[in-house]
């Protein structure tokens, strides 16, 4: 009996505890979301024009990606660890982890890019855009992209099938299957199509429609199953092969069996649109990106939220400030700013020594000309005012994401924290 109890205790102690926290750092809705094949990292894109690479073990931002003129609508992680973002500006940026500018820029689309996909062999990148086209980009060499033309209107999704063929969906209500050469096979569905995901392990497509329904479609266009998800359009779909997640404008996420769309459960968030979904490979975890700029974590098998709201792990830059109300407010700033000398700059300049410092005065940071033209000295009063009315109103021309702190008590806590932590 004692031996049995010791064995059970050993198993319990061997299971790592989950201390997940919401991922906060964006200043706008999270439109794109992807997870690395090893489940260690996530990449998000936002209406605030940035991408953020996250370390999931510590719920912290590793890299902030600033390049696009407009929203970052699509994000994907390549098998070699590079990040890819697709923007409202019609450009695709490919990033390495150690650089603040893209190593490669893919141009050609004449409208916002809204979806990205990677081929099974990792050699080709697919993009879908609102210019009515999709494109297949070879990631090696300088071979031009293959342009897929035929949709009449916005192309909203793209995915690579196991066969090597490419699927695209559009607002014209068509699913198009593109062989490696030649014209596409076209299947017209009953509604405009918004979201697309391949079901891993099966040559099946999960397609979300403007009619609030999710359809499971074979590669030949046959509808295998369908389910009503929401009275509003389905705007995001993801699958890990066992389950399919689908979300709509009202914030609930439906979890369904991948084989036949049997409903399993519904995840209820804050009631705002959920624009992006991504499963974490090898686990039951699902990440969701919402209209409130927050990335949340769920156990898709049980429906439980995995967000403890608690940070403070060994790699947490705010671990020493645990319990400080100002540090809790500042956590949304960690993605872009450091506090201490020697930590360098991120997307924004270091805040070390900020109180009493003239605006745009650090020599090692590339400020925008418009931002540098302001005559402001940072004080508790000016920092509080920045977050009371928002960066774009207080410092026109700034590249800082639009973030306001509505409660005076929270602004006061943040200012007092910065006075202590940045001396």
C-alpha positions as CSV (number, residue, x, y, z in Angstrom):
1,X,0.0,0.0,0.0
2,X,2.8,2.4,0.9
3,X,4.6,1.5,-2.3
4,X,1.5,2.3,-4.3
5,X,1.0,5.6,-2.6
6,X,4.7,6.6,-3.2
7,X,4.2,5.6,-6.9
8,X,1.1,7.8,-7.2
9,X,3.0,10.7,-5.5
10,X,5.9,10.3,-7.8
11,X,3.6,10.6,-10.9
12,X,1.9,13.7,-9.4
13,X,5.2,15.4,-8.7
14,X,6.5,14.5,-12.2
15,X,3.6,16.4,-13.9
16,X,4.6,20.1,-14.4
17,X,2.2,22.6,-13.0
18,X,0.6,25.0,-15.5
19,X,1.2,28.6,-14.4
20,X,-0.2,30.2,-17.6
21,X,-1.1,33.9,-17.8
22,X,-2.9,35.8,-20.4
23,X,-0.7,37.3,-23.1
24,X,-1.0,41.0,-23.0
25,X,1.0,43.5,-25.0
26,X,-1.0,44.4,-28.1
27,X,-2.8,47.7,-28.3
28,X,-5.6,46.4,-30.6
29,X,-7.5,43.3,-31.6
30,X,-5.5,40.2,-32.1
31,X,-6.1,39.2,-35.8
32,X,-3.5,36.6,-36.5
33,X,-2.2,33.8,-34.2
34,X,0.1,30.8,-34.7
35,X,2.1,28.4,-32.5
36,X,5.5,26.9,-33.3
37,X,5.6,23.1,-34.1
38,X,7.3,22.4,-30.7
39,X,4.7,24.3,-28.8
40,X,7.3,26.6,-27.2
41,X,6.5,29.9,-28.9
42,X,3.5,31.7,-30.3
43,X,3.3,34.6,-32.8
44,X,0.5,37.1,-32.9
45,X,-0.5,39.9,-35.2
46,X,-2.7,42.8,-34.3
47,X,-4.7,45.8,-35.6
48,X,-2.1,47.9,-33.7
49,X,0.3,47.2,-36.7
50,X,2.7,44.9,-34.7
51,X,3.5,41.3,-34.4
52,X,4.7,39.8,-31.1
53,X,6.7,36.5,-30.6
54,X,5.8,35.0,-27.2
55,X,7.5,32.5,-24.9
56,X,4.6,30.3,-23.8
57,X,6.5,28.9,-20.8
58,X,6.8,32.3,-19.2
59,X,3.9,34.2,-20.8
60,X,6.4,36.9,-21.9
61,X,7.2,38.7,-25.1
62,X,10.4,37.7,-26.8
63,X,10.3,40.0,-29.8
64,X,8.1,42.8,-31.1
65,X,7.9,43.1,-34.9
66,X,7.3,46.6,-36.3
67,X,7.2,47.0,-40.0
68,X,3.8,47.1,-41.5
69,X,1.8,50.2,-42.4
70,X,-1.6,49.1,-40.9
71,X,-2.9,46.0,-39.2
72,X,-1.0,42.7,-39.1
73,X,-3.8,40.3,-40.1
74,X,-1.9,37.1,-40.5
75,X,1.0,35.4,-38.7
76,X,2.8,32.1,-39.0
77,X,6.0,30.5,-37.6
78,X,8.2,28.6,-40.1
79,X,9.8,25.2,-39.2
80,X,13.2,26.9,-38.9
81,X,12.0,29.3,-36.2
82,X,11.6,32.4,-38.4
83,X,8.4,34.4,-38.1
84,X,6.2,35.6,-40.9
85,X,3.7,38.5,-40.8
86,X,1.2,39.6,-43.4
87,X,-0.3,43.1,-43.3
88,X,-3.0,45.4,-44.4
89,X,-0.3,47.1,-46.5
90,X,-0.2,44.0,-48.8
91,X,3.3,43.1,-47.8
92,X,4.7,39.9,-46.2
93,X,7.7,40.2,-43.8
94,X,10.0,37.3,-42.8
95,X,11.8,37.8,-39.5
96,X,14.7,36.1,-37.7
97,X,14.7,36.1,-33.9
98,X,17.8,38.3,-33.6
99,X,16.8,41.2,-35.8
100,X,14.6,44.2,-35.5
101,X,13.9,44.5,-39.2
102,X,12.6,41.9,-41.6
103,X,15.3,39.8,-43.3
104,X,13.1,39.5,-46.4
105,X,10.0,41.3,-47.7
106,X,7.6,39.7,-50.2
107,X,5.6,42.2,-52.3
108,X,3.0,41.8,-55.0
109,X,-0.4,41.8,-53.4
110,X,-2.5,44.9,-54.1
111,X,-4.8,44.6,-51.1
112,X,-4.7,43.6,-47.4
113,X,-3.2,40.1,-46.7
114,X,-5.6,38.2,-44.4
115,X,-4.3,34.7,-44.3
116,X,-1.0,32.8,-44.4
117,X,-0.3,29.0,-44.7
118,X,2.8,26.8,-44.9
119,X,3.2,23.7,-47.0
120,X,3.9,20.4,-45.2
121,X,7.5,20.3,-46.4
122,X,8.1,23.9,-45.2
123,X,9.2,25.0,-48.7
124,X,6.3,27.2,-49.7
125,X,4.3,30.0,-48.2
126,X,0.7,30.7,-49.2
127,X,-1.0,34.0,-48.9
128,X,-4.6,35.2,-49.4
129,X,-5.5,38.8,-49.9
130,X,-8.4,41.1,-50.6
131,X,-7.1,41.9,-54.0
132,X,-8.9,38.8,-55.3
133,X,-5.8,36.6,-55.5
134,X,-3.8,34.1,-53.5
135,X,-0.1,33.5,-54.0
136,X,2.4,30.7,-53.5
137,X,5.8,31.9,-52.5
138,X,8.9,29.6,-52.7
139,X,10.9,30.3,-49.5
140,X,14.2,29.3,-51.0
141,X,15.8,31.3,-53.8
142,X,14.2,34.2,-55.7
143,X,11.6,32.3,-57.8
144,X,8.6,34.5,-58.4
145,X,5.3,33.7,-56.6
146,X,2.7,31.7,-58.4
147,X,-0.5,33.8,-58.6
148,X,-3.8,32.1,-58.1
149,X,-6.5,34.1,-59.9
150,X,-10.2,33.3,-60.2
151,X,-12.0,34.5,-57.1
152,X,-14.4,37.4,-57.6
153,X,-13.8,39.5,-54.5
154,X,-11.9,39.0,-51.3
155,X,-9.9,35.8,-50.8
156,X,-10.2,35.1,-47.1
157,X,-8.3,31.8,-46.6
158,X,-5.6,29.5,-48.0
159,X,-4.4,26.1,-46.9
160,X,-2.1,23.3,-48.2
161,X,-3.6,19.9,-48.5
162,X,-1.7,16.6,-47.9
163,X,-1.7,16.0,-51.6
164,X,0.3,19.2,-52.2
165,X,-2.8,20.9,-53.7
166,X,-3.8,24.3,-52.4
167,X,-7.3,25.3,-51.2
168,X,-8.6,28.8,-51.2
169,X,-11.9,30.3,-50.1
170,X,-13.5,33.6,-50.8
171,X,-16.3,36.0,-50.2
172,X,-17.7,34.8,-53.6
173,X,-18.8,31.7,-51.7
174,X,-16.4,29.4,-53.7
175,X,-13.9,26.8,-52.5
176,X,-11.2,26.4,-55.1
177,X,-8.7,23.5,-55.1
178,X,-5.6,24.3,-57.1
179,X,-3.4,21.5,-58.5
180,X,0.3,22.1,-58.9
181,X,-0.4,23.2,-62.4
182,X,-3.6,24.2,-64.3
183,X,-6.9,25.6,-63.3
184,X,-8.7,25.1,-60.0
185,X,-11.6,22.9,-59.3
186,X,-14.4,25.1,-58.1
187,X,-17.2,24.3,-55.6
188,X,-19.8,26.9,-54.7
189,X,-21.1,26.8,-51.2
190,X,-24.4,28.4,-49.9
191,X,-22.7,31.4,-48.2
192,X,-19.7,33.7,-48.4
193,X,-16.7,32.0,-46.8
194,X,-14.6,33.6,-44.1
195,X,-12.2,31.1,-42.4
196,X,-10.4,28.0,-43.5
197,X,-8.3,25.3,-41.7
198,X,-6.9,21.9,-42.8
199,X,-7.8,19.0,-40.4
200,X,-4.4,17.4,-39.8
201,X,-4.2,13.7,-40.7
202,X,-7.1,13.9,-43.1
203,X,-7.6,15.5,-46.5
204,X,-10.5,17.5,-45.0
205,X,-11.1,21.3,-44.7
206,X,-13.0,23.1,-42.0
207,X,-14.7,26.1,-43.5
208,X,-16.4,28.9,-41.6
209,X,-19.2,30.8,-43.3
210,X,-21.0,34.1,-43.1
211,X,-24.2,32.2,-42.2
212,X,-22.7,31.2,-38.9
213,X,-22.2,27.5,-39.9
214,X,-19.1,25.4,-40.0
215,X,-18.7,22.9,-42.8
216,X,-16.4,19.9,-43.0
217,X,-15.5,19.5,-46.7
218,X,-13.5,16.9,-48.6
219,X,-10.8,17.8,-51.1
220,X,-13.2,16.9,-53.9
221,X,-15.7,19.5,-52.6
222,X,-18.1,17.1,-51.0
223,X,-19.6,18.5,-47.8
224,X,-19.1,15.7,-45.2
225,X,-20.8,17.4,-42.2
226,X,-21.9,20.8,-41.1
227,X,-22.9,22.5,-37.8
228,X,-24.4,25.7,-36.7
229,X,-21.9,27.7,-34.6
230,X,-23.4,31.1,-34.2
231,X,-26.2,33.4,-35.5
232,X,-23.3,35.7,-36.6
233,X,-20.5,34.9,-39.1
234,X,-17.8,32.4,-38.2
235,X,-14.6,34.4,-38.4
236,X,-11.9,32.0,-37.2
237,X,-11.3,28.2,-37.5
238,X,-8.4,26.0,-36.3
239,X,-7.9,22.2,-35.9
240,X,-5.4,19.9,-34.2
241,X,-6.7,16.8,-36.0
242,X,-8.8,15.7,-33.0
243,X,-10.9,18.7,-32.6
244,X,-12.0,21.8,-34.5
245,X,-12.4,25.2,-32.9
246,X,-14.6,27.9,-34.4
247,X,-15.4,31.4,-33.2
248,X,-17.8,34.2,-34.1
249,X,-18.5,37.8,-33.5
250,X,-20.1,37.2,-30.1
251,X,-17.0,35.8,-28.4
252,X,-17.9,32.1,-27.8
253,X,-15.7,29.4,-29.2
254,X,-17.3,26.1,-30.2
255,X,-15.2,22.9,-29.8
256,X,-16.3,20.1,-32.1
257,X,-15.1,16.6,-33.0
258,X,-12.9,16.7,-36.1
259,X,-14.4,13.6,-37.6
260,X,-18.0,14.6,-37.8
261,X,-18.5,18.0,-36.1
262,X,-20.2,16.6,-33.1
263,X,-20.3,19.4,-30.6
264,X,-18.2,18.8,-27.5
265,X,-18.3,22.1,-25.6
266,X,-18.4,25.9,-25.8
267,X,-15.7,28.2,-24.3
268,X,-17.2,31.5,-23.1
269,X,-14.9,34.4,-23.1
270,X,-15.5,38.1,-22.4
271,X,-18.3,38.4,-25.1
272,X,-16.2,40.2,-27.7
273,X,-15.3,38.9,-31.2
274,X,-12.6,36.2,-31.2
275,X,-10.6,36.8,-34.4
276,X,-7.9,34.2,-34.2
277,X,-7.4,30.6,-32.9
278,X,-4.4,28.3,-32.6
279,X,-3.9,24.9,-31.0
280,X,-0.6,24.0,-29.2
281,X,0.8,20.9,-30.7
282,X,1.0,17.8,-28.5
283,X,-1.3,19.3,-25.9
284,X,-5.0,20.0,-25.3
285,X,-4.3,23.8,-25.2
286,X,-6.0,26.3,-27.4
287,X,-5.0,29.9,-27.8
288,X,-7.6,32.6,-28.7
289,X,-7.0,36.1,-29.8
290,X,-9.8,38.6,-29.2
291,X,-11.1,42.1,-29.8
292,X,-9.9,43.2,-26.4
293,X,-6.2,42.7,-27.4
294,X,-5.8,39.7,-25.1
295,X,-4.6,36.2,-26.0
296,X,-6.2,33.6,-23.7
297,X,-5.4,29.9,-23.1
298,X,-7.9,27.1,-22.7
299,X,-8.0,23.4,-22.2
300,X,-10.0,22.3,-25.2
301,X,-10.6,18.9,-23.7
302,X,-12.3,20.2,-20.6
303,X,-13.3,23.7,-21.4
304,X,-11.3,25.1,-18.5
305,X,-9.5,28.4,-18.7
306,X,-5.7,28.0,-18.2
307,X,-5.1,31.6,-17.4
308,X,-4.2,31.9,-13.8
309,X,-3.6,35.6,-14.2
310,X,-0.4,35.0,-12.3
311,X,3.1,35.6,-13.6
312,X,6.3,35.6,-11.7
313,X,8.3,32.7,-13.0
314,X,12.1,32.7,-13.1
315,X,12.2,34.5,-16.5
316,X,9.4,37.0,-15.7
317,X,11.0,40.5,-15.9
318,X,8.5,41.7,-13.3
319,X,9.0,38.8,-10.8
320,X,10.6,41.0,-8.2
321,X,7.5,43.3,-8.2
322,X,4.9,40.6,-7.5
323,X,1.9,42.2,-5.8
324,X,2.7,45.7,-6.9
325,X,-0.5,47.2,-8.4
326,X,1.6,49.5,-10.6
327,X,3.6,46.5,-12.0
328,X,0.3,44.8,-12.8
329,X,-0.7,47.8,-14.9
330,X,2.8,48.0,-16.5
331,X,2.7,44.3,-17.6
332,X,1.0,45.4,-20.8
333,X,4.2,47.5,-21.5
334,X,6.7,44.7,-21.1
335,X,6.5,43.7,-24.7
336,X,7.9,47.0,-25.9
337,X,10.0,48.6,-23.0
338,X,12.7,47.6,-20.6
339,X,13.2,49.1,-17.1
340,X,16.9,48.6,-16.3
341,X,20.2,49.6,-18.0
342,X,21.8,46.8,-19.9
343,X,18.5,45.3,-21.0
344,X,18.6,47.3,-24.3
345,X,15.7,48.5,-26.4
346,X,12.8,46.6,-27.8
347,X,10.1,48.0,-30.0
348,X,10.2,51.0,-27.8
349,X,13.1,52.7,-25.9
350,X,14.2,51.7,-22.5
351,X,12.3,53.5,-19.7
352,X,15.3,53.6,-17.4
353,X,15.8,57.2,-16.2
354,X,12.6,58.3,-17.9
355,X,11.5,60.8,-15.2
356,X,13.0,64.2,-16.1
357,X,14.1,63.0,-19.5
358,X,13.2,65.1,-22.6
359,X,11.2,63.2,-25.2
360,X,13.1,61.4,-28.0
361,X,16.5,62.0,-26.4
362,X,18.0,58.5,-26.2
363,X,20.9,58.2,-28.7
364,X,20.5,54.5,-29.3
365,X,16.8,54.6,-30.4
366,X,15.4,55.4,-33.8
367,X,12.5,57.8,-33.1
368,X,10.1,58.8,-35.8
369,X,10.6,62.4,-37.0
370,X,7.0,63.4,-35.9
371,X,7.5,62.0,-32.4
372,X,10.9,63.7,-32.0
373,X,9.4,67.1,-32.9
374,X,7.4,67.3,-29.7
375,X,8.6,69.5,-26.8
376,X,7.8,67.3,-23.8
377,X,9.7,66.3,-20.7
378,X,8.6,63.1,-19.1
379,X,7.3,63.6,-15.5
380,X,4.7,61.9,-13.5
381,X,2.1,64.4,-14.8
382,X,3.0,64.0,-18.5
383,X,3.2,60.2,-18.3
384,X,-0.2,60.1,-16.6
385,X,-1.6,62.4,-19.3
386,X,-0.2,60.2,-22.1
387,X,-2.3,57.3,-20.9
388,X,-5.3,59.4,-20.0
389,X,-5.9,60.6,-23.6
390,X,-3.8,58.1,-25.5
391,X,-0.5,58.3,-27.3
392,X,-1.9,59.3,-30.6
393,X,-3.6,62.4,-29.1
394,X,-0.8,63.3,-26.7
395,X,2.1,62.7,-29.2
396,X,0.8,62.8,-32.7
397,X,2.9,60.8,-35.1
398,X,4.0,58.2,-32.6
399,X,4.4,54.6,-33.6
400,X,3.3,53.5,-30.1
401,X,0.2,51.3,-30.1
402,X,-2.9,53.2,-29.0
403,X,-3.5,52.3,-25.3
404,X,-5.3,54.3,-22.6
405,X,-5.7,53.6,-18.9
406,X,-9.2,54.7,-18.0
407,X,-9.1,54.6,-14.2
408,X,-7.2,57.4,-12.5
409,X,-6.1,55.0,-9.7
410,X,-4.5,52.7,-12.2
411,X,-2.6,55.7,-13.9
412,X,-1.4,56.8,-10.5
413,X,-0.2,53.2,-9.6
414,X,1.7,53.0,-12.9
415,X,3.4,56.4,-12.5
416,X,4.5,55.5,-8.9
417,X,5.8,52.2,-10.1
418,X,7.8,53.8,-12.9
419,X,9.3,56.4,-10.5
420,X,10.6,53.5,-8.3
421,X,11.6,51.0,-11.0
422,X,13.4,53.3,-13.4
423,X,15.6,55.3,-11.1
